[in-house]
């Protein structure tokens, strides 16, 4: 189940990237000067550039081993483990003529 949670985190990051939001991934660490970094990205500089803005910060640890919860779609009644019901999503895309 660890792979399912990991895939869900990557899917969430991909959706944020598609919305042209700032997405960083990598190991959280401090550099030689004691500044927080995520991968090669300076977290402190990024936060400074958004001073005064209302933000939503989402952190997902890829080491998280909790099981992904099975949810039931309120529209079609099917069980799914993704961010949204894949069956209903595919139908929405098909009916809107995007696929």
ABEGO torsion letter per residue (X at the ends): XAAAAAAAAAAAAAAAAAAGBBBBBEBBBBBAAGBBBBEABBAAAAAAAABGBBBBBBBBBAABABBBBBBBBAAAGBBBABABBAAAAAAAAAAAGAX
